[in-house]
Amino acid sequence: MTWQAGKWLIGLYLASTIVSAMVPLTLAWVTKLLLDMLGRGETDVDRAAILGCALGGIGLLTGLLPHVMVYVNKETERRVGLLAQNQLFLTTERFVGLARFEDPEFLDRLRLALQSGGATPGAVVAGVLSIVRTAVMVFGFLGSLLVLSPWMPILVLASALPALGAQLWLAKRRAALQWELGPVERREIFYRDLLTSVQAAKEIRLFGTGTHLRTRMLIERRKANHETSRLDRRELAVQALTGCATALFAGGALLWAVLAAADGRISIGDVSLLISSIAGVQSASVALLREIAQVHQKLLLFKHFLEILDSEPDLPVPSNPATVAPLSQEIEFRDVWFRYSAEQPWILRGLNLVVPHGQTLGLIGRNGAGKSTLIKLLCRMYDPDRGSIRWNGVDLRKMEPTELRERIGAVFQDYMNYDLSAGENIGLGDLSRSHDQQALVAAATSAGSHDLISSLPHGYDTLLSRIFFAGGALGNTRGVTLSGGQWQRIALSRAYMRGSRDLLILDEPSSGLDAETEYEIHVGLRKHRRDRTSILISHRLGAVRDADLLVVLEEGRIAERGTHDELIALGGLYARMFAIQAKGYRDEYSEVQQ
Ligand SMILES: Nc1ncnc2c1ncn2[C@@H]1O[C@H](COP(=O)(O)OP(=O)(O)OP(=O)(O)O)[C@@H](O)[C@H]1O
């Protein structure tokens, strides 16, 4: 990935790494040669000038190289970050179902992948190169020490081994801790987002829950802090121990050098070389150990990124998927059983239902009966656990979900409000026509939102947002805030952008609409539905009564089915619910009359 991000960057980084690794060692040797020359009282001006120039060059490189390396490192991280982010979101786009996004473990992994994926490949390459650089330095200095005394490099290496073991253990613990703290940190983020989101601000103020939510957020933060500071303390203890060992070793070596120089066994230049080498080895090995541990930890975290990239598709699609033909026959639910997970109860229990092409199905039932679930299965957001759903007789499992959804227009109960312009909000329904003004106006007119949009300050270009400025040609113009029912009409317009699709699904399309608008929309819908297949869910029975087939769901089973008149004649749940709603309207009407 890093190679893809920029080959020349890697080349430049590698070159500066090797040169910077040679700098301290060269400096130590040039200094030794200069001191020895001065010690011998030599007056070779040319040699002194060469050594002086070498020192100047080393100084220049010492000043310049770190900045070049920081720049190259940051540039690599930026480029790799972009690539990694793209790959991660491409992969999540390939999860065509919903189950993954309702799985806490997946969400924890995704968060870590987002955190580590962007920076890790670049950081690992930088870390590995830095390891190479420090290793070159360490071995160069060890070589210098070998010239002075054969046992000194062995002692240095032996003293570094326990520190390496401890650093690797700490790195593993850190990576594990980040995984363990995933749920804690996600809950903290949840409270933090609540406390700063405009959607939650109203309720939080009304119910006075701000302090309560802030306390909960801080509890999560404290839990995370407690664990991380425990690990930091362990790291401190390890570093203190290794620091003491290093200082003892350096002191001993220095003492030996001074005594050896006093005996005339080594020169002043050798003492200088030994001091530089010991300091060089020790600082380089501290850096080396830290880099090894950090790269190790980053690779452990990067595992989450790779696991997401390698995940199996959430909804299996055959290698040769069936083409999704225009709906010409029927949609059939054949003995469909479904539950959201093995630990949860059955939501649909052996459902058998046929919706013939060109007809309208009205779905009715109490809260939690399974109506929206049935719709989600029909859009192949999940697969049934048992039984099958068939489109023109072909099992949806044999189809590519994205191709199936191309044939469906839908408004879900929990539709989205996008902080985009009114036109964009509607255009998202069909990106291929999102710039077709006529199509946008036609969809908005069918859903009763054209007059509303026309009355906005910039018509279809008006930004519908409380949290952004319009930007572009409209500069710092504030967005417009719509009411709940107005948003619902925009969502309905979005579905109408796909109005020519084979199947139109509307889950509670009019729950927030005023009576007049609801009436207009239903008249429009009736016209639109003619000769088209549609499924309508509504608790307002007046809105679905003229459907070709009404189905009452009760605890995941079909309790009643028939036309409005048949169900009224049956005198069951539908008839009772209809009577209660009709009575409510009649009572209110007679109160108004009196
Ligand atoms: N993503 C989900 N994960 C787990 N359970 C779910 C999920 N979505 C819905 N359920 C459960 O499935 C049951 C049926 O929900 P569904 O939304 O299909 O009901 P509904 O008939 O549309 O209800 P309503 O009229 O209130 O909209 C409910 O008990 C609900 O708790």
The ligand as an ORCA input file, in Angstrom:
! r2SCAN-3c Opt
* xyz 0 1
  N     -32.285     -4.591     13.868
  C     -32.969     -5.291     14.783
  N     -32.322     -6.118     15.623
  C     -32.999     -6.831     16.525
  N     -34.331     -6.792     16.688
  C     -35.030     -5.972     15.884
  C     -34.384     -5.169     14.890
  N     -35.335     -4.470     14.253
  C     -36.514     -4.798     14.805
  N     -36.333     -5.713     15.771
  C     -37.378     -6.357     16.562
  O     -38.243     -7.012     15.661
  C     -39.587     -6.873     16.058
  C     -40.420     -6.402     14.879
  O     -39.988     -5.109     14.542
  P     -40.565     -4.364     13.268
  O     -39.855     -3.072     13.170
  O     -40.543     -5.266     12.110
  O     -42.067     -4.143     13.735
  P     -43.237     -3.285     13.052
  O     -44.375     -4.198     12.866
  O     -42.736     -2.566     11.856
  O     -43.535     -2.276     14.252
  P     -44.029     -0.762     14.213
  O     -45.462     -0.759     13.870
  O     -43.803     -0.327     15.610
  O     -43.184     -0.036     13.233
  C     -39.592     -5.930     17.241
  O     -39.805     -6.703     18.398
  C     -38.220     -5.319     17.272
  O     -37.752     -5.175     18.579
*
